[in-house]
């Protein structure tokens, strides 16, 4: 079937749960996984007469994200009440920012699979409180509510409708996740709901300037689900239009196992929420000086580090991408580069043996001191230990013990023979025994070198420095 002449248009709303000790308007702990309804003081539970008190830490986090995205920071902000009834919302309204979002505009860059880059423009970022969590108890005709999450600080980041596929949406979300982790404002843990995403999806005929009717897919907490849900929804809508039907504006939910979206409810009119400024909170007035202080305390961002790894350390773009996937890995690489000049080898070690070890044991940090790692890499670079022996035998011991890499190499008998005389002796022997091969070499069959190399290494019991042996073979061949 040929692809239909429809374009997919996606806008994302990402809810980012902030890393703070306390909630946004009370001193109750902001902590995931506690016993239900233990972090619930009178403000969280909306007891009559209680007043919210704003946690400035939330504003700092928001401004940090805004600076990272190049957004305009609002100097004057108020909190608004978004009124609706739901059991997980004790006050009967959510405190959010309607007219004065903390950040306006800005953008986040993506590098697409084909290497092309795209800037995704943001509409706004605003601060708000999370609601509690309703739990529909399985097998029982009852629901329970955990208010621990009520009042947990959130940033809601809203893009313009500028993404064009499930893949782009997924890529954007992973970029946001990386960014908030590097900024240290969110743990990015999607399984625990620290990042949740709503997607507005519509399709329109190619070349059209009028956006189609949009459908909102609610509350996805996995990057893969976002990708699949967007793609499913786009093809569902395209099919409806192709058959002459009409797309209905509605809210849908994505069912992971079916890989499909299902209708939840018709889209509420925005006015239903009857937003108005909260009279209990004083407006926030920001100063340029305060914003500049935050600007000065900004950590290096993934795209800046990526650039630095390419230009300063001469890494290929691929390596730079992999190493800046996590803050810990990027920091480790930089620490390692302070100890060793072989930057590309350092990168190979991190992307290879270190990463597989971490995956195997599901580690998020790698705690071998960089100096020890550097000493190991140097043994390989200096030809004292082969890469294979170093990665398969020495490295596991390096992680397990506190021994010096050189001592481990001696103990495990991994040191390569770098005795030039001994190598030369073996090479002479081999060349003497294979006169026909030497002739073939001189008649142009350069592949003979690796055959002779294998023979020499075998006689050296696999412990010769391969570089020295190779050099020696070529020298002797050319002399003969
Ligand atoms: Mn929201």
Boltz pocket constraint, residues with backbone or C-beta under 6 A from the ligand:
constraints:
  - pocket:
      binder: B
      contacts: [[A, 15], [A, 128], [A, 156]]
      max_distance: 6.0
